[in-house]
Amino acid sequence: MICPNCGKEYNEKMTCCISCGASLVPYDQDTEQTVFETVLSETGTENENYENAFNGFVRSREGHSEYPKNENDGGKNIPEDISEEFIPVQAKSGNDTVSRAAKSIGSLAAAAVMTALIILSAASFSVRLITDSRKISEFADDLDVMSLPVVQTGMISPGKYDISPDATVQEAIFVMSDGTGLTREDIREIYENSTANDFLAAQLNAYAEYIREGELPEKLTPEKLKAVFSENIGLISDAIGKPLSQHNIDLAFSELDRTENMLEAISPSGLESVIGGSTLTVLRLFSSLPVMIGGACAAAAMLIILHAINGRTEKVLGWGGGAILTSGAIVLITAFLCSVQVFFTGQDRFVRSIMKCVTDVINPDIYKLGTVLAVIGAVMLLWSATLKKYRSEKQ
């Protein structure tokens, strides 16, 4: 298309001249010659004004000289068979650059907030998993109490019965039951078949309810431990092949009485004095459903903010997908580092054993969460790239 008034040429999609407003007409050689003569008659000169008339709107095409010669002007360089494409050149203003920078900074900030909110929800989900009754039962089944260091459990005083400070619970019981005929394997079998695991799971569930809801559990006392021991006397007697003597029963009860200080330390009041009541309140709030769901909803709301900043769907998908993919990667990496105990290298064997069991129980769900986040983020990024490609081809 070409302007019959000023001679500027446009592509076939344009209908009017952006310079003078005249309606464009289809381009051919006769039209071009007529337009050129019109421009010459209005400007009064030839080459210089013709070039000025088309300045900034001409792009040479391959296979044509910039100014072909024409017979009507003595061989001067005047276009005869115009094969150039006239494209308006738009200068980029400083305001556009500032606007693009502001959008990028705003999008980056929104994506960072979105990532933080997703991580917050994932952490809340993890804490809630730890206090879930099914996970606690699984933890009690998986925890190898017999391999824990006996001194740190508070079951026996250091150096008593010539038991090494590094001895496990199983080794300590073996030394204490000397003369009964029990082997280390018998001790482990008795524990695995006893009601000790059920008792442990019940106590942990009570503490989990305390963390989640603030409901105080029944106080754990040496008498309760003695009751569990009494429930399993028959199992012990079967293992040694004869009834357990009253002397051995009294000996076991006396050792259980020594756990009173340890049980007091892990009571709700003891935990509050060590951790702090405000810390438990924050932990209770952090693991609540409102925080977990609210964080996820707030993260989703960042997509609306990203749309308000960028306007284009592919931009929203790009920034949002990047934030979700990053969050998924952080969740997966953190779960892996916990499983190999990177964060617990400075702790003692008791803490490492407990945390290893905790991570083994909850990590399958954490891995699933991280994988879902990573997949959603990757799909959104792929979708964004597809929309960008489609828009580019359409233009």
LOGU-397554 format. One line per 2 residues: for each residue x, y, z of C-alpha. Coordinates in steps of 0.1 Angstrom, whole numbers, always signed. Example, Ala and Ser with C-alpha at 12.3 -4.5 7.8 and 13.67 -1.06 7.14 Angstrom:
2
+123/-45/+78; +137/-11/+71
end
This chain:
395
+0/+0/+0; +12/+35/-8
+1/+71/+2; -10/+90/-28
-3/+123/-10; +32/+120/+5
+45/+89/-12; +52/+68/+19
+47/+31/+14; +33/+6/+40
+25/-31/+42; -8/-45/+30
-24/-44/+65; -22/-6/+68
-52/+15/+55; -42/+51/+61
-10/+71/+62; +3/+77/+97
+20/+110/+86; -7/+129/+67
-38/+107/+73; -46/+101/+36
-62/+68/+26; -37/+44/+12
-40/+29/-23; -27/-4/-37
+8/-2/-49; +20/-7/-86
+45/+9/-109; +21/+34/-124
+9/+45/-90; +45/+50/-78
+53/+72/-108; +22/+93/-102
+30/+97/-66; +66/+106/-73
+55/+133/-97; +31/+146/-71
+59/+148/-45; +82/+166/-70
+55/+191/-79; +49/+199/-43
+86/+200/-31; +101/+216/-62
+132/+195/-63; +140/+159/-73
+165/+136/-56; +169/+154/-23
+132/+159/-16; +123/+125/-28
+148/+110/-4; +135/+132/+24
+99/+123/+16; +108/+86/+22
+134/+91/+49; +130/+67/+78
+104/+46/+59; +125/+27/+34
+142/-7/+37; +160/-20/+7
+151/-56/-4; +177/-80/-16
+182/-80/-54; +173/-43/-61
+196/-12/-61; +187/+15/-37
+179/+40/-64; +174/+25/-99
+180/+47/-129; +150/+62/-148
+149/+73/-185; +128/+104/-178
+155/+122/-157; +186/+116/-177
+198/+86/-157; +195/+101/-123
+189/+78/-93; +152/+79/-91
+132/+47/-82; +116/+32/-112
+104/-1/-100; +100/+4/-63
+107/-28/-45; +114/-13/-11
+92/-18/+19; +84/+14/+38
+84/+8/+75; +78/+35/+101
+107/+38/+125; +96/+43/+161
+121/+58/+185; +122/+42/+219
+117/+68/+246; +133/+68/+280
+99/+64/+296; +95/+30/+279
+128/+18/+293; +119/+29/+328
+85/+13/+325; +101/-20/+314
+126/-19/+343; +98/-11/+368
+78/-41/+355; +108/-64/+358
+115/-53/+393; +79/-56/+404
+76/-90/+388; +107/-102/+405
+95/-90/+438; +61/-106/+434
+78/-139/+423; +101/-138/+453
+71/-132/+477; +53/-161/+459
+83/-184/+465; +85/-174/+502
+48/-181/+507; +50/-215/+490
+80/-224/+512; +60/-212/+543
+31/-234/+534; +54/-264/+527
+71/-259/+561; +37/-257/+578
+27/-289/+560; +59/-306/+572
+53/-297/+609; +17/-309/+606
+29/-342/+592; +51/-346/+622
+21/-343/+645; -2/-365/+624
-14/-395/+644; -7/-420/+615
+28/-406/+611; +34/-409/+648
+24/-445/+648; +47/-451/+619
+75/-433/+637; +70/-454/+668
+72/-486/+647; +103/-474/+629
+122/-460/+658; +148/-485/+670
+147/-478/+708; +172/-506/+714
+199/-488/+694; +195/-454/+713
+223/-444/+737; +211/-455/+771
+226/-426/+791; +207/-400/+770
+174/-418/+775; +177/-413/+812
+171/-450/+819; +203/-455/+838
+230/-434/+855; +264/-431/+837
+289/-457/+849; +264/-478/+868
+266/-516/+863; +299/-511/+846
+279/-500/+815; +298/-479/+790
+286/-443/+784; +283/-452/+747
+263/-483/+754; +229/-487/+737
+197/-496/+754; +200/-532/+743
+235/-535/+756; +225/-519/+789
+196/-543/+794; +219/-572/+785
+243/-562/+812; +216/-556/+838
+199/-590/+831; +231/-609/+836
+223/-643/+851; +188/-645/+836
+200/-663/+805; +187/-636/+782
+207/-630/+750; +209/-597/+730
+186/-613/+704; +161/-623/+732
+160/-587/+744; +153/-573/+710
+126/-599/+703; +109/-592/+737
+108/-554/+728; +94/-560/+693
+67/-583/+706; +58/-562/+737
+33/-535/+742; +61/-509/+745
+56/-496/+709; +19/-491/+715
+26/-472/+747; +52/-451/+730
+29/-442/+701; +1/-433/+725
+24/-410/+745; +37/-393/+713
+1/-388/+700; -8/-371/+733
+21/-347/+729; +12/-341/+693
-23/-331/+704; -7/-308/+729
+14/-291/+702; -15/-289/+677
-44/-280/+701; -28/-271/+734
-46/-300/+751; -24/-312/+781
-16/-349/+781; -17/-371/+811
+15/-368/+831; +40/-395/+823
+53/-412/+856; +75/-441/+865
+43/-459/+876; +31/-459/+840
+64/-474/+829; +61/-500/+856
+27/-509/+843; +40/-515/+808
+68/-537/+822; +43/-557/+842
+21/-563/+811; +51/-580/+795
+65/-601/+824; +49/-632/+808
+67/-625/+775; +100/-621/+794
+94/-653/+813; +87/-672/+781
+120/-658/+766; +141/-670/+795
+122/-703/+799; +112/-698/+835
+91/-673/+856; +109/-640/+861
+120/-638/+898; +107/-611/+921
+143/-600/+926; +147/-592/+890
+113/-575/+889; +122/-553/+919
+155/-545/+902; +137/-534/+870
+113/-513/+890; +141/-496/+909
+157/-486/+876; +124/-473/+863
+120/-451/+894; +152/-434/+884
+136/-421/+853; +114/-396/+872
+137/-366/+866; +139/-375/+829
+101/-378/+826; +96/-345/+844
+120/-328/+819; +99/-340/+789
+65/-332/+805; +46/-302/+790
+57/-279/+819; +93/-291/+814
+91/-285/+777; +77/-250/+782
+104/-241/+806; +131/-253/+781
+116/-242/+748; +94/-214/+761
+57/-211/+761; +57/-185/+734
+77/-208/+711; +52/-236/+716
+24/-211/+708; +41/-200/+676
+48/-236/+666; +11/-244/+673
+0/-215/+651; +25/-223/+624
+13/-259/+620; -24/-249/+619
-45/-254/+588; -53/-217/+584
-17/-208/+581; -10/-237/+557
-40/-229/+535; -37/-192/+538
-1/-193/+527; -10/-213/+496
-39/-189/+488; -17/-159/+492
+9/-175/+469; -18/-180/+443
-29/-144/+447; +6/-133/+435
-5/-145/+400; -31/-117/+400
-5/-92/+410; +18/-105/+382
-10/-101/+357; -17/-65/+369
+20/-57/+364; +26/-74/+331
-8/-78/+315; +3/-106/+292
-6/-142/+301; +27/-155/+290
+45/-131/+313; +24/-142/+342
+30/-179/+334; +67/-173/+331
+72/-155/+364; +47/-177/+383
+61/-209/+368; +96/-199/+377
+86/-192/+413; +67/-225/+417
+95/-245/+401; +121/-228/+424
+99/-236/+454; +96/-272/+444
+134/-274/+439; +140/-259/+474
+116/-284/+490; +132/-314/+473
+168/-302/+481; +159/-295/+518
+142/-330/+521; +173/-346/+507
+197/-327/+530; +176/-337/+560
+176/-374/+549; +214/-374/+548
+214/-354/+581; +234/-324/+569
+216/-302/+594; +222/-325/+623
+259/-332/+620; +267/-312/+652
+241/-330/+673; +247/-360/+695
+238/-396/+685; +204/-395/+703
+192/-364/+684; +205/-377/+651
+188/-411/+656; +155/-394/+664
+157/-369/+635; +167/-396/+610
+136/-416/+619; +114/-384/+616
+127/-376/+582; +124/-412/+570
+87/-411/+580; +77/-377/+565
+101/-374/+536; +80/-395/+511
+52/-370/+514; +76/-340/+512
+92/-355/+481; +57/-358/+466
+49/-322/+474; +82/-310/+459
+77/-330/+428; +42/-317/+422
+54/-281/+426; +83/-287/+402
+60/-303/+376; +34/-275/+379
+62/-249/+375; +77/-266/+345
+43/-269/+328; +36/-232/+333
+70/-223/+319; +64/-245/+288
+30/-230/+284; +45/-195/+286
+71/-204/+259; +44/-217/+237
+23/-186/+240; +54/-164/+232
+61/-184/+201; +25/-182/+189
+24/-144/+195; +57/-140/+177
+45/-160/+147; +12/-141/+146
+30/-108/+144
end
